C-alpha cells in the first residue's frame, strides 16, 4: 500500500525515489512452499500476506527522511525520540 510522500508532498524527493509515493504496507501472495509447510495442498490453497512496517510509520510520524538512520544505532540520533 502506498501513500503520497509526506516528506515532499508528492513532488518527488530522495525519500520516495522521485516518485512522490511511499510504501507503508508490503503485501503479496505467499510462496507455495509455505502452504505445503503448513500441511496444506498448494494446488488447492493460496495465501495473501501483508504487514505494516513500524519503522516506516515512525519515519512518517517524525519526519525522518532516511530509514537507515533508525538502524545505525547512533544514540545521539535516537535520543531525540524519548
C-alpha positions in Angstrom: 0.0 0.0 0.0 1.4 3.4 -1.0 0.6 6.9 0.2 1.6 10.3 -1.1 5.1 11.1 0.2 4.8 13.1 3.4 8.4 14.5 3.1 8.0 16.3 -0.2 4.2 16.4 -0.5 4.2 14.1 -3.6 6.6 16.3 -5.7 9.4 13.7 -5.6 12.5 13.5 -3.3 15.2 11.1 -2.3 12.9 9.5 0.3 10.3 8.5 -2.3 13.0 8.0 -5.0 11.4 10.8 -7.1 8.1 9.1 -7.5 6.0 11.1 -5.0 4.8 7.8 -3.3 5.9 5.9 -0.2 5.2 2.2 0.5 4.0 1.8 4.1 2.5 -1.7 3.8 4.1 -4.6 2.0 1.8 -7.3 0.6 1.7 -10.2 -1.8 0.9 -13.8 -2.5 2.9 -16.3 -0.3 5.3 -18.9 -1.8 3.6 -22.3 -2.4 6.2 -23.9 -0.2 4.8 -22.0 2.8 1.4 -23.6 2.1 3.0 -27.1 2.0 4.9 -26.4 5.2 1.6 -25.7 6.9 0.3 -29.1 5.9 -2.0 -27.9 3.0 -2.1 -28.7 -0.7 -0.5 -25.8 -2.6 -2.6 -26.7 -5.7 -5.8 -26.2 -3.6 -4.8 -23.3 -1.4 -3.3 -19.8 -1.8 -2.4 -17.2 0.8 -2.1 -13.5 0.8 0.3 -11.8 3.3 0.5 -8.2 4.4 2.1 -6.1 7.2 2.8 -2.6 8.3 6.4 -1.6 8.8 6.6 0.1 12.2 9.9 1.7 11.1 8.2 3.3 8.1 5.4 4.7 10.2 7.9 6.1 12.7 9.7 7.8 9.7 6.4 9.4 8.6 5.4 10.5 12.1 8.8 12.1 13.0 9.7 13.3 9.5 12.8 11.1 9.2 13.9 11.2 5.6 16.2 8.2 5.6 15.0 4.9 7.2 18.6 3.7 7.6 19.1 6.3 10.4 16.9 4.2 12.7 19.1 1.1 12.3 22.5 2.7 12.6 22.2 2.7 16.4 23.6 6.2 16.9 22.5 7.2 20.4 22.6 11.0 19.5 20.0 10.5 16.8 17.8 8.0 18.7 17.8 10.2 21.9 15.6 12.7 20.1 12.6 10.4 20.3 12.3 9.7 24.0 
